[in-house]
Amino acid sequence: MDTPEETLEPANDRIEQLEKQVADYKLLLADYENSRKRLAQDAERQRKYFAEPIARDMLSVIDNLERAVDAAKKAGETGALAQGVTATIGMFIDTLKRHGVKVVETTLGGPFDPNVHQAVSQVPSAEYKPGAVAQILQHGYMLHDRILRPATVVVVAEPG
């Protein structure tokens, strides 16, 4: 006749097997859930930044139109063509805004921020404090929270 311990051994072995299977199942479920979340995050990131390549390409178009308006102003041209080009620039910028692109806020005399500005030179200035933006050469743009292009600026040099 079997002792009670011998009778329980197969049951204990079976319980251990089942507990291991449950633990394995929990690991598989956790892996599946992590993969699902990662795929959802990747899909969201792709959706959020899908416009990045075309937005980057459009920036050079906007730059050229702005140069054309600046040249027209220097030549004294304020007619319908200059106004039309200015309106076209506005339309481009509005279209980009609808897709999450915004102009990097840069003000003359404002602080230089290496996260959104690219300094190309320094100049002395009595008008602004050292480290301030003295001149904006090219506007910067962001797509949501990502820099498409930093603003190109001239910074006030330290005296000395």
C-alpha positions in Angstrom: 0.0 0.0 0.0 1.2 3.5 -0.9 1.9 6.0 1.8 0.1 9.4 1.6 3.3 11.1 0.5 3.8 8.6 -2.4 0.1 9.2 -3.4 0.7 13.0 -3.4 3.9 12.9 -5.4 2.3 12.6 -8.8 -0.2 15.3 -7.9 2.6 17.6 -6.7 4.5 16.9 -9.9 1.4 17.8 -12.0 0.8 21.0 -10.0 4.5 22.0 -10.6 4.1 21.3 -14.3 0.9 23.4 -14.4 2.5 26.3 -12.5 5.4 26.3 -14.9 3.0 26.3 -17.9 1.1 29.2 -16.3 4.3 31.1 -15.8 5.4 30.4 -19.4 2.0 31.6 -20.6 2.3 34.8 -18.6 5.7 35.5 -20.1 4.3 34.9 -23.6 1.3 37.2 -22.9 3.7 39.9 -21.6 5.9 39.5 -24.7 2.8 39.8 -26.9 1.5 42.9 -25.1 5.0 44.6 -25.3 5.1 43.8 -29.0 1.6 45.1 -29.6 2.5 48.4 -27.7 5.7 48.8 -29.6 4.0 48.3 -32.9 1.3 50.8 -31.9 4.0 53.3 -30.9 5.8 52.8 -34.2 2.6 53.3 -36.2 1.8 56.5 -34.3 5.4 57.8 -34.9 5.1 57.0 -38.6 1.7 58.8 -38.8 3.0 61.8 -36.8 6.1 62.3 -39.0 4.9 61.1 -42.4 5.1 64.6 -43.8 8.7 65.2 -42.8 10.4 64.5 -46.2 8.0 66.8 -48.2 8.0 69.4 -45.5 11.8 69.6 -45.7 11.7 69.9 -49.5 9.1 72.7 -49.2 11.3 74.8 -46.9 13.7 75.6 -49.8 10.7 76.7 -51.9 9.6 79.0 -49.1 13.2 80.3 -48.8 13.4 81.1 -52.5 10.0 82.9 -52.4 11.1 84.9 -49.4 14.3 85.9 -51.2 12.2 87.0 -54.2 10.1 89.2 -51.9 13.2 90.7 -50.3 14.7 91.5 -53.7 11.5 93.1 -54.8 11.4 95.3 -51.7 15.0 96.3 -52.2 14.1 97.2 -55.8 11.2 99.3 -54.6 8.6 96.9 -56.1 5.4 96.7 -54.0 3.0 95.8 -56.8 0.7 92.9 -57.4 3.5 90.5 -58.2 5.3 91.1 -54.8 1.9 90.9 -53.0 1.1 87.7 -54.8 4.4 86.0 -53.9 3.9 87.1 -50.3 0.4 85.6 -50.3 1.8 82.4 -51.8 4.4 82.2 -49.0 1.5 82.5 -46.5 -0.4 79.7 -48.2 2.7 77.4 -48.1 3.2 78.1 -44.4 -0.5 77.6 -43.6 -0.5 74.3 -45.5 2.5 73.1 -43.5 0.9 74.2 -40.3 -2.1 72.0 -41.0 0.4 69.1 -41.1 2.1 70.0 -37.8 4.9 72.2 -39.1 5.5 75.5 -37.3 8.1 78.2 -37.6 10.7 78.3 -34.8 10.1 81.4 -32.8 13.2 83.5 -33.0 13.3 87.2 -32.0 16.0 89.8 -32.5 17.6 90.4 -29.1 16.2 87.1 -27.8 18.4 84.4 -26.3 20.3 82.1 -28.5 19.0 78.5 -28.0 21.3 75.8 -29.5 18.3 73.4 -29.5 16.5 75.5 -32.2 19.2 77.9 -33.5 22.3 77.4 -35.5 24.8 80.3 -35.0 26.9 81.0 -38.1 28.8 84.0 -36.8 29.2 86.5 -34.0 29.1 90.2 -34.1 29.7 92.9 -31.5 26.6 94.9 -30.6 25.7 97.8 -28.3 22.0 97.1 -28.9 21.8 93.6 -27.6 23.4 91.6 -24.7 26.1 89.0 -25.5 24.6 85.6 -26.4 21.5 87.3 -27.9 20.3 86.8 -31.5 21.5 89.8 -33.5 20.3 88.7 -37.0 18.0 86.0 -38.4 19.4 84.7 -41.7 17.0 81.9 -42.2 13.9 80.8 -40.3 13.8 77.5 -38.5 11.0 75.0 -38.7 9.7 72.2 -36.4 7.5 69.2 -37.2 5.5 68.6 -34.0 8.4 68.3 -31.5 11.2 67.5 -34.0 13.4 70.1 -35.6 13.2 70.1 -39.4 15.7 72.9 -39.7 17.2 75.1 -37.0 17.0 78.9 -37.5 20.2 80.2 -38.9 21.3 83.2 -36.8 24.1 85.6 -36.0 24.8 85.9 -32.3 26.1 88.9 -30.3 29.7 88.2 -29.3 31.1 88.6 -25.8 33.0 91.9 -25.4 36.7 91.6 -25.4 
